[in-house]
Amino acid sequence: MRTRACVQAATASSRHFDRKIDAQRWLDDVTTSVVTGQYVDPRSAIKPFKEYAEEWRASQPHRPSTAKAVAQHLRCYAYPIWEKRALGAIKPGDVQS
């Protein structure tokens, strides 16, 4: 059985399963992660943290003082640890520690 989950208008993820129940479980997991905001597109999981953070920072409508503070926090705290790590390789426990 082949199942397909349309996550966003521009992306879709599909997989092939031998059993229907396995396909339904996968689809349920993907749907849950999308609804809860935890979904990470597998293609974007390989993007380095710094590249993603800079794209995110550029897209935020911050006041100049906030933009400066965000840039400083990223440069001083986040980049030294995660600059070159892929997004998919950063786990919640890494961030909490």
Z-matrix of the N, CA and C atoms (Angstrom, degrees):
N
C 1 1.454
C 2 1.528 1 108.42
N 3 1.288 2 115.52 1 139.33
C 4 1.453 3 122.00 2 177.25
C 5 1.521 4 107.29 3 -111.81
N 6 1.321 5 115.51 4 134.34
C 7 1.456 6 119.63 5 178.14
C 8 1.521 7 108.96 6 -128.44
N 9 1.293 8 115.66 7 152.74
C 10 1.453 9 121.09 8 -175.57
C 11 1.527 10 108.54 9 -136.47
N 12 1.317 11 115.30 10 135.34
C 13 1.459 12 121.02 11 177.96
C 14 1.519 13 107.96 12 -120.21
N 15 1.306 14 117.30 13 119.09
C 16 1.464 15 121.34 14 175.90
C 17 1.524 16 107.00 15 -89.53
N 18 1.301 17 115.37 16 108.05
C 19 1.446 18 120.77 17 -174.43
C 20 1.518 19 111.41 18 -85.53
N 21 1.303 20 116.37 19 -46.53
C 22 1.456 21 121.66 20 175.98
C 23 1.522 22 106.08 21 -135.28
N 24 1.296 23 116.01 22 170.87
C 25 1.465 24 118.94 23 -177.78
C 26 1.522 25 112.34 24 -58.30
N 27 1.322 26 117.30 25 -35.35
C 28 1.459 27 120.06 26 -174.39
C 29 1.524 28 113.73 27 -95.22
N 30 1.330 29 117.69 28 -11.37
C 31 1.450 30 118.97 29 -177.08
C 32 1.516 31 111.20 30 -125.30
N 33 1.295 32 115.06 31 149.79
C 34 1.452 33 121.47 32 174.34
C 35 1.513 34 107.38 33 -146.44
N 36 1.296 35 115.02 34 147.97
C 37 1.449 36 120.62 35 -179.89
C 38 1.520 37 107.13 36 -124.64
N 39 1.311 38 116.58 37 134.62
C 40 1.460 39 119.08 38 179.03
C 41 1.512 40 109.73 39 -137.53
N 42 1.329 41 115.26 40 151.03
C 43 1.453 42 121.79 41 179.16
C 44 1.515 43 108.54 42 -144.41
N 45 1.302 44 115.07 43 160.16
C 46 1.459 45 121.26 44 178.40
C 47 1.526 46 108.79 45 -110.03
N 48 1.329 47 116.04 46 135.12
C 49 1.456 48 121.43 47 -179.29
C 50 1.533 49 109.70 48 -130.19
N 51 1.312 50 115.40 49 148.55
C 52 1.460 51 120.15 50 177.20
C 53 1.524 52 111.65 51 -77.51
N 54 1.332 53 115.92 52 -32.75
C 55 1.469 54 119.48 53 -177.81
C 56 1.527 55 110.57 54 -118.44
N 57 1.313 56 114.99 55 144.56
C 58 1.463 57 121.10 56 -178.98
C 59 1.528 58 111.08 57 -63.16
N 60 1.324 59 117.72 58 -38.35
C 61 1.463 60 120.78 59 -178.54
C 62 1.528 61 111.13 60 -63.01
N 63 1.347 62 117.57 61 -37.00
C 64 1.464 63 120.82 62 177.50
C 65 1.525 64 110.76 63 -66.23
N 66 1.314 65 116.42 64 -39.89
C 67 1.461 66 121.15 65 177.96
C 68 1.525 67 110.75 66 -63.60
N 69 1.325 68 116.61 67 -43.06
C 70 1.463 69 120.74 68 -179.30
C 71 1.521 70 111.00 69 -65.66
N 72 1.331 71 117.22 70 -39.75
C 73 1.472 72 120.15 71 178.23
C 74 1.528 73 110.99 72 -63.39
N 75 1.336 74 116.49 73 -43.70
C 76 1.457 75 120.02 74 178.87
C 77 1.526 76 110.44 75 -61.95
N 78 1.320 77 116.31 76 -45.50
C 79 1.459 78 120.96 77 179.78
C 80 1.523 79 110.87 78 -62.05
N 81 1.329 80 116.50 79 -41.04
C 82 1.466 81 120.37 80 177.27
C 83 1.525 82 111.34 81 -62.76
N 84 1.340 83 117.43 82 -41.84
C 85 1.459 84 121.38 83 179.05
C 86 1.528 85 111.45 84 -63.55
N 87 1.327 86 116.34 85 -43.93
C 88 1.466 87 120.29 86 179.80
C 89 1.527 88 109.88 87 -65.27
N 90 1.313 89 116.82 88 -44.01
C 91 1.466 90 121.01 89 179.73
C 92 1.522 91 110.89 90 -60.98
N 93 1.328 92 116.77 91 -43.70
C 94 1.464 93 120.97 92 179.05
C 95 1.521 94 111.09 93 -62.39
N 96 1.320 95 117.20 94 -43.95
C 97 1.461 96 119.43 95 -178.90
C 98 1.530 97 111.89 96 -66.70
N 99 1.325 98 117.13 97 -32.31
C 100 1.464 99 120.18 98 176.91
C 101 1.523 100 110.12 99 -68.77
N 102 1.320 101 116.54 100 -46.54
C 103 1.469 102 121.41 101 -177.23
C 104 1.530 103 111.04 102 -64.07
N 105 1.334 104 117.43 103 -37.34
C 106 1.463 105 120.77 104 -178.34
C 107 1.526 106 113.16 105 -85.87
N 108 1.333 107 117.05 106 -3.83
C 109 1.450 108 120.77 107 178.01
C 110 1.515 109 114.11 108 81.15
N 111 1.331 110 117.97 109 15.70
C 112 1.456 111 121.61 110 -178.45
C 113 1.521 112 112.85 111 -101.39
N 114 1.314 113 117.75 112 2.07
C 115 1.467 114 120.40 113 -177.08
C 116 1.522 115 110.45 114 -71.16
N 117 1.321 116 115.15 115 133.67
C 118 1.464 117 121.76 116 173.91
C 119 1.517 118 106.39 117 -123.13
N 120 1.301 119 116.15 118 119.15
C 121 1.462 120 120.94 119 177.67
C 122 1.523 121 107.98 120 -59.77
N 123 1.333 122 118.08 121 124.98
C 124 1.466 123 120.03 122 -178.07
C 125 1.524 124 113.56 123 -54.41
N 126 1.331 125 117.36 124 -30.82
C 127 1.466 126 119.71 125 178.99
C 128 1.518 127 112.05 126 -70.84
N 129 1.329 128 117.34 127 -30.61
C 130 1.466 129 119.06 128 -179.78
C 131 1.521 130 111.84 129 -88.79
N 132 1.320 131 117.80 130 -9.18
C 133 1.463 132 121.00 131 -179.72
C 134 1.526 133 111.84 132 -67.65
N 135 1.318 134 118.02 133 -18.52
C 136 1.467 135 120.39 134 -179.72
C 137 1.530 136 112.26 135 -89.78
N 138 1.317 137 116.68 136 -5.77
C 139 1.477 138 120.59 137 -179.77
C 140 1.528 139 109.45 138 -69.53
N 141 1.334 140 117.68 139 134.53
C 142 1.467 141 120.76 140 178.08
C 143 1.532 142 111.02 141 -63.30
N 144 1.328 143 115.25 142 146.12
C 145 1.456 144 121.13 143 -177.69
C 146 1.527 145 112.12 144 -55.37
N 147 1.328 146 116.97 145 -45.25
C 148 1.475 147 119.63 146 -176.30
C 149 1.525 148 111.02 147 -62.48
N 150 1.329 149 116.98 148 -40.99
C 151 1.465 150 120.19 149 179.39
C 152 1.530 151 110.51 150 -61.51
N 153 1.333 152 116.21 151 -45.49
C 154 1.461 153 120.02 152 178.71
C 155 1.529 154 110.84 153 -64.14
N 156 1.331 155 116.41 154 -44.90
C 157 1.467 156 120.21 155 -177.43
C 158 1.524 157 111.57 156 -62.13
N 159 1.329 158 117.08 157 -39.53
C 160 1.458 159 119.75 158 178.96
C 161 1.529 160 111.38 159 -67.75
N 162 1.331 161 117.35 160 -37.96
C 163 1.473 162 120.04 161 175.82
C 164 1.519 163 110.09 162 -64.45
N 165 1.332 164 116.18 163 -43.40
C 166 1.462 165 120.58 164 179.28
C 167 1.524 166 110.52 165 -62.38
N 168 1.334 167 116.12 166 -46.94
C 169 1.468 168 120.91 167 -178.02
C 170 1.524 169 111.33 168 -60.40
N 171 1.317 170 116.57 169 -40.60
C 172 1.468 171 120.64 170 -179.53
C 173 1.524 172 112.08 171 -67.84
N 174 1.320 173 116.85 172 -24.89
C 175 1.468 174 119.64 173 -177.11
C 176 1.528 175 113.24 174 -90.40
N 177 1.334 176 117.35 175 -3.95
C 178 1.462 177 120.65 176 -177.11
C 179 1.527 178 111.71 177 -89.11
N 180 1.333 179 116.23 178 136.83
C 181 1.474 180 119.62 179 -179.77
C 182 1.532 181 111.54 180 -86.69
N 183 1.333 182 117.41 181 57.97
C 184 1.459 183 121.15 182 -178.07
C 185 1.522 184 111.33 183 -79.36
N 186 1.317 185 113.58 184 151.45
C 187 1.456 186 119.27 185 168.27
C 188 1.524 187 107.15 186 -67.64
N 189 1.318 188 118.07 187 158.41
C 190 1.468 189 119.89 188 -177.98
C 191 1.535 190 113.62 189 -55.61
N 192 1.318 191 117.39 190 -40.10
C 193 1.469 192 119.27 191 -178.84
C 194 1.529 193 111.02 192 -68.57
N 195 1.322 194 117.17 193 -37.34
C 196 1.459 195 121.04 194 177.99
C 197 1.518 196 110.55 195 -69.33
N 198 1.319 197 116.93 196 -41.96
C 199 1.466 198 121.16 197 178.71
C 200 1.530 199 110.14 198 -60.32
N 201 1.327 200 116.50 199 -40.13
C 202 1.457 201 120.47 200 179.00
C 203 1.530 202 110.59 201 -65.45
N 204 1.332 203 116.96 202 -42.20
C 205 1.467 204 121.50 203 179.79
C 206 1.526 205 111.19 204 -65.57
N 207 1.327 206 116.81 205 -41.98
C 208 1.467 207 120.60 206 178.68
C 209 1.517 208 110.25 207 -62.75
N 210 1.325 209 117.06 208 -45.72
C 211 1.470 210 120.97 209 178.92
C 212 1.527 211 110.79 210 -60.31
N 213 1.311 212 116.64 211 -41.52
C 214 1.462 213 120.61 212 179.97
C 215 1.531 214 111.19 213 -66.40
N 216 1.321 215 117.32 214 -43.45
C 217 1.468 216 120.49 215 179.40
C 218 1.532 217 111.14 216 -63.52
N 219 1.306 218 116.50 217 -42.73
C 220 1.460 219 118.99 218 177.71
C 221 1.532 220 110.24 219 -62.20
N 222 1.320 221 116.35 220 -47.05
C 223 1.460 222 121.10 221 -177.23
C 224 1.534 223 112.06 222 -64.60
N 225 1.327 224 117.29 223 -39.66
C 226 1.469 225 120.46 224 -175.83
C 227 1.523 226 114.48 225 -85.86
N 228 1.337 227 117.50 226 -33.20
C 229 1.458 228 119.65 227 -172.30
C 230 1.528 229 114.64 228 -112.74
N 231 1.305 230 117.75 229 -42.70
C 232 1.470 231 120.15 230 -173.50
C 233 1.528 232 112.75 231 -88.23
N 234 1.311 233 117.41 232 -48.02
C 235 1.470 234 120.33 233 -175.51
C 236 1.534 235 113.78 234 -61.73
N 237 1.333 236 119.17 235 -40.08
C 238 1.470 237 117.08 236 179.29
C 239 1.535 238 113.23 237 -59.20
N 240 1.311 239 117.47 238 -28.02
C 241 1.468 240 121.18 239 -177.18
C 242 1.516 241 111.96 240 -95.47
N 243 1.332 242 117.37 241 -44.93
C 244 1.466 243 121.08 242 -169.17
C 245 1.517 244 115.32 243 -117.86
N 246 1.294 245 118.99 244 8.72
C 247 1.462 246 121.80 245 -173.21
C 248 1.533 247 113.56 246 -47.64
N 249 1.314 248 118.31 247 -49.77
C 250 1.461 249 121.36 248 -174.90
C 251 1.524 250 113.97 249 -101.51
N 252 1.330 251 117.82 250 -0.52
C 253 1.466 252 120.22 251 -179.73
C 254 1.514 253 110.58 252 -75.24
N 255 1.318 254 115.48 253 142.48
C 256 1.463 255 120.67 254 177.14
C 257 1.525 256 109.25 255 -70.03
N 258 1.321 257 116.61 256 145.36
C 259 1.464 258 120.17 257 -179.50
C 260 1.522 259 112.08 258 -55.11
N 261 1.324 260 116.37 259 -41.25
C 262 1.456 261 120.26 260 -178.46
C 263 1.511 262 113.45 261 -68.07
N 264 1.324 263 118.20 262 -15.98
C 265 1.460 264 121.84 263 -179.81
C 266 1.527 265 112.38 264 -89.50
N 267 1.319 266 117.66 265 -7.77
C 268 1.460 267 121.45 266 179.88
C 269 1.521 268 108.02 267 -93.95
N 270 1.311 269 116.08 268 116.89
C 271 1.464 270 122.98 269 -177.67
C 272 1.520 271 110.28 270 -102.14
N 273 1.337 272 117.41 271 158.46
C 274 1.471 273 120.06 272 179.40
C 275 1.529 274 113.61 273 -53.25
N 276 1.320 275 117.25 274 -38.42
C 277 1.453 276 120.05 275 178.79
C 278 1.514 277 113.24 276 -63.47
N 279 1.338 278 117.08 277 -30.72
C 280 1.466 279 121.44 278 177.15
C 281 1.526 280 110.28 279 -65.56
N 282 1.304 281 116.44 280 -39.05
C 283 1.465 282 121.46 281 -176.97
C 284 1.526 283 109.94 282 -75.65
N 285 1.323 284 116.73 283 -36.38
C 286 1.472 285 120.37 284 -177.93
C 287 1.515 286 113.42 285 -72.89
N 288 1.326 287 117.45 286 -24.47
C 289 1.469 288 119.29 287 -177.27
C 290 1.503 289 112.75 288 -83.43
